[in-house]
Amino acid sequence: MGWVFVIVMGIVIGLLGKFFAPGDRDNIPLWLTVVCGIGGVLLGYGLLGDTKGIDWLAFFVSIVFAAILVMIAAVVTGRSGKKA
């Protein structure tokens, strides 16, 4: 798996993970969303992506991992989406 692939797919999957994460997860910065996406790609394709061609199962598992990482990042950073 090349690093360019990981970065590009990390951006895409990070945004998809943020979209599919339940609740209001728009309170984390975009760079952290991308980092969560890269983590999701590394986990998903690291566990399942050792095939030739497009591995749809690894793609969807990466989205799930990215969504979980986005939720964890939102809890850990503790940024409030509401400004007084």
Summary of the structure (lengths in Angstrom):
residues: 84
radius of gyration: 13.1
end to end distance: 45.1
largest distance: 51.5
contacts: 256
relative contact order: 0.22
helix: 70%
strand: 0%
